[in-house]
Amino acid sequence: MRISFSGVDELSTYIRSIQSYIQHPKQTFAKARVIMLQDVMDHFKNEMSPEGSWTKLADITVLKRRNKKESSIKILQDTGRLKNSITTQSGDAFAEVGTNVVYGATHQFGRNNIPKREFIWLSQEACERIRTQFILDMKAI
């Protein structure tokens, strides 16, 4: 009795491709960081946290900003510095989004009389888009 297999070389090559992707999905993480950045920018645009709308600005803050020429009454966007500081990074096994602005943590977590207004978080939609991207990239192998 003799058993033979055809296509073993192709199968072996395909398995190695999958192993390589699993060990180094760098391109997919690069795509994920773009999705993450878009999501965080949407939080600024919509003034939203995972719990809902950001706490409104205090009346005195709105008055002060209206008296300044180069200011905005949009929450967390007085000068645009915080929003414009959002950066992303990715590598073989990670994607991240963050800010190097020192006062970003105060707004993200709240402190003393400054309310918590989370801006760095991932919506369910963004998580699903990232998951879908990983699946699409795996199917493309």
Backbone as CSV, one residue per row, in Angstrom:
resi,resn,N_x,N_y,N_z,CA_x,CA_y,CA_z,C_x,C_y,C_z
1,MET,0.841,-1.169,0.000,0.000,0.000,0.000,0.888,1.235,0.000
2,ARG,0.470,2.185,-0.768,1.257,3.413,-0.870,0.325,4.614,-0.709
3,ILE,0.729,5.571,0.122,-0.028,6.809,0.314,0.856,7.948,-0.160
4,SER,0.287,8.824,-0.953,1.061,9.987,-1.404,0.232,11.252,-1.211
5,PHE,0.943,12.304,-0.983,0.314,13.616,-0.797,0.815,14.550,-1.882
6,SER,-0.078,15.332,-2.411,0.356,16.359,-3.355,0.091,17.719,-2.717
7,GLY,0.881,18.684,-3.090,0.704,20.034,-2.555,1.335,20.256,-1.189
8,VAL,2.160,19.313,-0.739,2.779,19.447,0.579,3.682,20.675,0.626
9,ASP,4.420,20.930,-0.436,5.312,22.092,-0.459,4.516,23.391,-0.354
10,GLU,3.385,23.472,-1.071,2.548,24.669,-1.016,1.957,24.854,0.381
11,LEU,1.517,23.748,0.968,0.954,23.801,2.310,2.013,24.242,3.310
12,SER,3.194,23.720,3.186,4.294,24.084,4.075,4.608,25.580,3.959
13,THR,4.644,26.081,2.737,4.899,27.508,2.510,3.800,28.349,3.141
14,TYR,2.551,27.929,2.991,1.412,28.649,3.556,1.491,28.660,5.085
15,ILE,1.814,27.538,5.671,1.934,27.451,7.134,3.049,28.367,7.628
16,ARG,4.174,28.409,6.914,5.261,29.316,7.295,4.815,30.786,7.199
17,SER,4.015,31.107,6.198,3.491,32.471,6.050,2.618,32.833,7.240
18,ILE,1.773,31.899,7.645,0.908,32.138,8.808,1.750,32.308,10.066
19,GLN,2.733,31.447,10.244,3.608,31.556,11.417,4.322,32.895,11.423
20,SER,4.810,33.323,10.303,5.507,34.602,10.197,4.573,35.748,10.555
21,TYR,3.349,35.708,10.026,2.384,36.764,10.325,2.063,36.798,11.811
22,ILE,1.823,35.632,12.408,1.473,35.569,13.824,2.610,36.121,14.685
23,GLN,3.843,35.854,14.305,4.992,36.331,15.072,5.285,37.812,14.825
24,HIS,4.924,38.315,13.646,5.264,39.698,13.294,4.145,40.377,12.498
25,PRO,3.007,40.641,13.141,1.899,41.280,12.406,2.040,42.811,12.359
26,LYS,3.248,43.271,12.111,3.567,44.700,12.163,2.661,45.546,11.264
27,GLN,2.394,45.086,10.056,1.574,45.874,9.128,0.151,46.038,9.642
28,THR,-0.384,45.016,10.254,-1.737,45.112,10.789,-1.769,46.053,11.986
29,PHE,-0.761,46.002,12.829,-0.710,46.937,13.954,-0.564,48.378,13.455
30,ALA,0.132,48.585,12.357,0.236,49.926,11.773,-1.139,50.409,11.307
31,LYS,-1.928,49.514,10.746,-3.298,49.871,10.340,-4.159,50.138,11.577
32,ALA,-3.951,49.357,12.621,-4.724,49.522,13.852,-4.471,50.889,14.473
33,ARG,-3.230,51.350,14.428,-2.938,52.648,15.044,-3.643,53.783,14.318
34,VAL,-3.847,53.643,13.012,-4.590,54.656,12.252,-6.050,54.666,12.710
35,ILE,-6.618,53.489,12.880,-7.999,53.380,13.378,-8.104,53.993,14.768
36,MET,-7.111,53.714,15.613,-7.108,54.256,16.973,-7.054,55.783,16.962
37,LEU,-6.199,56.339,16.129,-6.079,57.798,16.038,-7.397,58.410,15.558
38,GLN,-7.992,57.832,14.528,-9.280,58.333,14.032,-10.333,58.310,15.135
39,ASP,-10.323,57.260,15.936,-11.297,57.126,17.007,-11.102,58.217,18.062
40,VAL,-9.867,58.443,18.465,-9.594,59.483,19.465,-9.980,60.861,18.919
41,MET,-9.701,61.121,17.646,-10.093,62.400,17.048,-11.615,62.558,17.052
42,ASP,-12.320,61.450,16.854,-13.784,61.489,16.933,-14.249,61.862,18.340
43,HIS,-13.506,61.426,19.360,-13.877,61.770,20.739,-13.781,63.283,20.948
44,PHE,-12.750,63.896,20.380,-12.634,65.354,20.476,-13.779,66.019,19.709
45,LYS,-14.040,65.542,18.512,-15.090,66.131,17.669,-16.454,66.041,18.356
46,ASN,-16.754,64.871,18.921,-18.064,64.630,19.532,-18.105,64.926,21.024
47,GLU,-16.941,65.263,21.603,-16.820,65.562,23.037,-17.434,64.432,23.871
48,MET,-16.927,63.204,23.597,-17.494,62.006,24.213,-16.458,61.195,24.991
49,SER,-16.923,60.592,26.073,-16.143,59.623,26.836,-16.897,58.295,26.764
50,PRO,-16.344,57.234,27.308,-17.074,55.958,27.273,-18.433,56.038,27.990
51,GLU,-18.543,56.938,28.955,-19.786,57.071,29.719,-20.798,58.012,29.063
52,GLY,-20.376,58.747,28.040,-21.284,59.703,27.398,-20.587,61.038,27.170
53,SER,-21.373,62.088,27.104,-20.829,63.418,26.827,-19.896,63.891,27.943
54,TRP,-18.863,64.636,27.545,-17.966,65.237,28.529,-18.742,66.248,29.369
55,THR,-18.273,66.436,30.593,-18.845,67.456,31.467,-18.706,68.807,30.791
56,LYS,-19.789,69.570,30.781,-19.787,70.889,30.138,-18.779,71.809,30.818
57,LEU,-18.320,72.805,30.066,-17.407,73.802,30.622,-18.147,74.656,31.648
58,ALA,-17.412,75.082,32.657,-17.992,75.991,33.642,-18.316,77.315,32.952
59,ASP,-19.351,77.994,33.406,-19.759,79.277,32.814,-18.611,80.274,32.774
60,ILE,-17.825,80.320,33.834,-16.704,81.275,33.897,-15.654,80.949,32.831
61,THR,-15.446,79.669,32.557,-14.493,79.253,31.526,-14.977,79.697,30.153
62,VAL,-16.261,79.530,29.895,-16.829,79.948,28.607,-16.664,81.455,28.443
63,LEU,-16.949,82.219,29.488,-16.803,83.690,29.423,-15.363,84.096,29.145
64,LYS,-14.419,83.466,29.845,-13.000,83.787,29.638,-12.575,83.491,28.209
65,ARG,-13.011,82.359,27.677,-12.624,81.979,26.316,-13.244,82.901,25.267
66,ARG,-14.448,83.355,25.500,-15.089,84.265,24.544,-14.361,85.598,24.464
67,ASN,-13.672,85.962,25.525,-12.932,87.230,25.547,-11.547,87.116,24.921
68,LYS,-11.094,85.891,24.658,-9.793,85.673,24.025,-9.986,85.554,22.521
69,LYS,-9.081,86.157,21.757,-9.195,86.118,20.296,-8.979,84.717,19.729
70,GLU,-7.936,84.048,20.147,-7.560,82.755,19.560,-7.929,81.616,20.493
71,SER,-9.213,81.499,20.777,-9.663,80.484,21.707,-10.930,79.832,21.178
72,SER,-11.227,78.667,21.703,-12.408,77.914,21.293,-13.231,77.580,22.521
73,ILE,-14.548,77.531,22.350,-15.385,77.109,23.478,-15.649,75.604,23.422
74,LYS,-15.020,74.920,22.476,-15.112,73.459,22.443,-14.309,72.895,23.618
75,ILE,-14.864,71.889,24.248,-14.231,71.290,25.430,-12.909,70.628,25.051
76,LEU,-11.874,70.844,25.870,-10.512,70.332,25.699,-9.845,70.830,24.409
77,GLN,-10.361,71.909,23.843,-9.805,72.396,22.591,-9.616,73.911,22.605
78,ASP,-9.259,74.458,23.737,-9.057,75.903,23.861,-8.068,76.403,22.807
79,THR,-6.860,75.851,22.817,-5.840,76.254,21.838,-5.588,75.181,20.787
80,GLY,-6.077,73.977,21.030,-5.843,72.866,20.105,-4.578,72.078,20.411
81,ARG,-3.826,72.538,21.418,-2.552,71.877,21.737,-2.729,70.409,22.125
82,LEU,-3.682,70.131,23.002,-3.881,68.746,23.457,-4.296,67.853,22.288
83,LYS,-5.287,68.269,21.537,-5.766,67.479,20.400,-4.648,67.261,19.380
84,ASN,-3.877,68.288,19.113,-2.798,68.184,18.123,-1.589,67.397,18.632
85,SER,-1.564,67.110,19.919,-0.436,66.365,20.484,-0.639,64.849,20.417
86,ILE,-1.802,64.418,19.998,-2.094,62.985,19.970,-1.208,62.315,18.923
87,THR,-0.482,61.305,19.354,0.419,60.571,18.461,0.144,59.073,18.569
88,THR,0.667,58.348,17.598,0.520,56.895,17.610,1.869,56.253,17.338
89,GLN,1.987,55.015,17.761,3.152,54.189,17.466,2.664,52.764,17.279
90,SER,3.439,51.994,16.530,3.125,50.570,16.412,4.408,49.809,16.126
91,GLY,4.343,48.519,16.362,5.495,47.659,16.119,5.019,46.246,15.843
92,ASP,5.899,45.275,16.043,5.574,43.877,15.768,4.418,43.352,16.609
93,ALA,4.260,43.862,17.811,3.251,43.293,18.697,2.452,44.343,19.456
94,PHE,2.367,45.568,18.935,1.611,46.590,19.653,1.198,47.734,18.733
95,ALA,0.172,48.432,19.185,-0.236,49.710,18.611,-0.666,50.553,19.799
96,GLU,-0.276,51.811,19.804,-0.641,52.667,20.928,-0.943,54.072,20.455
97,VAL,-1.733,54.748,21.260,-2.081,56.138,21.007,-1.900,56.876,22.333
98,GLY,-1.409,58.106,22.272,-1.185,58.845,23.512,-0.847,60.297,23.254
99,THR,-0.480,60.959,24.326,-0.079,62.361,24.267,1.114,62.568,25.181
100,ASN,1.945,63.538,24.835,3.057,63.893,25.722,2.782,65.205,26.443
101,VAL,1.582,65.746,26.280,1.212,66.976,26.975,0.944,66.630,28.437
102,VAL,1.655,67.289,29.321,1.606,66.963,30.750,0.189,67.055,31.308
103,TYR,-0.554,68.078,30.929,-1.891,68.234,31.505,-2.927,67.270,30.903
104,GLY,-2.518,66.470,29.932,-3.431,65.484,29.354,-3.963,64.519,30.402
105,ALA,-3.104,64.084,31.313,-3.522,63.137,32.358,-4.575,63.758,33.271
106,THR,-4.448,65.057,33.549,-5.431,65.742,34.388,-6.817,65.646,33.764
107,HIS,-6.901,65.851,32.466,-8.197,65.778,31.800,-8.665,64.336,31.628
108,GLN,-7.747,63.431,31.348,-8.094,62.020,31.152,-8.669,61.409,32.426
109,PHE,-8.080,61.735,33.578,-8.466,61.104,34.841,-9.188,62.035,35.808
110,GLY,-9.143,63.354,35.548,-9.732,64.320,36.468,-8.810,64.572,37.650
111,ARG,-8.950,65.746,38.254,-8.129,66.077,39.425,-8.714,67.303,40.100
112,ASN,-8.792,67.265,41.412,-9.325,68.368,42.209,-10.646,68.860,41.618
113,ASN,-10.688,70.096,41.140,-11.952,70.630,40.610,-12.067,70.501,39.088
114,ILE,-11.145,69.772,38.474,-11.197,69.550,37.024,-11.839,68.180,36.776
115,PRO,-12.985,68.175,36.086,-13.675,66.890,35.891,-12.940,65.971,34.922
116,LYS,-13.169,64.696,35.106,-12.621,63.669,34.217,-13.316,63.788,32.861
117,ARG,-12.503,63.927,31.811,-13.019,63.960,30.441,-12.120,63.053,29.608
118,GLU,-12.441,61.782,29.627,-11.609,60.801,28.910,-11.635,61.084,27.413
119,PHE,-10.454,61.180,26.838,-10.347,61.374,25.392,-9.569,60.244,24.736
120,ILE,-8.741,59.539,25.497,-8.004,58.394,24.960,-8.677,57.114,25.447
121,TRP,-9.477,56.561,24.554,-10.170,55.293,24.787,-10.635,54.793,23.424
122,LEU,-10.959,53.529,23.344,-11.400,52.960,22.072,-12.882,52.614,22.131
123,SER,-13.606,53.109,21.158,-15.022,52.795,21.059,-15.194,51.342,20.628
124,GLN,-16.381,50.829,20.837,-16.687,49.464,20.408,-16.522,49.345,18.891
125,GLU,-16.906,50.394,18.180,-16.782,50.398,16.715,-15.314,50.302,16.299
126,ALA,-14.440,51.051,16.959,-13.010,51.000,16.622,-12.439,49.617,16.923
127,CYS,-12.818,49.038,18.046,-12.345,47.692,18.387,-12.782,46.692,17.318
128,GLU,-14.013,46.825,16.846,-14.512,45.915,15.817,-13.767,46.131,14.501
129,ARG,-13.465,47.381,14.160,-12.721,47.664,12.929,-11.314,47.062,12.991
130,ILE,-10.681,47.133,14.153,-9.341,46.557,14.324,-9.423,45.036,14.209
131,ARG,-10.395,44.457,14.873,-10.588,42.996,14.797,-10.806,42.567,13.347
132,THR,-11.638,43.287,12.641,-11.913,42.981,11.232,-10.650,43.099,10.397
133,GLN,-9.822,44.101,10.687,-8.577,44.283,9.944,-7.648,43.090,10.142
134,PHE,-7.549,42.597,11.367,-6.719,41.420,11.623,-7.241,40.217,10.838
135,ILE,-8.543,40.050,10.816,-9.129,38.918,10.081,-8.849,39.059,8.582
136,LEU,-9.058,40.257,8.039,-8.805,40.481,6.618,-7.351,40.212,6.266
137,ASP,-6.431,40.684,7.112,-5.010,40.477,6.843,-4.631,39.000,6.939
138,MET,-5.259,38.272,7.853,-5.003,36.829,7.957,-5.525,36.114,6.712
139,LYS,-6.696,36.511,6.243,-7.277,35.878,5.056,-6.464,36.170,3.804
140,ALA,-5.738,37.285,3.815,-4.961,37.681,2.633,-3.668,36.879,2.497
141,ILE,-3.317,36.109,3.493,-2.071,35.323,3.453,-2.183,34.230,2.422
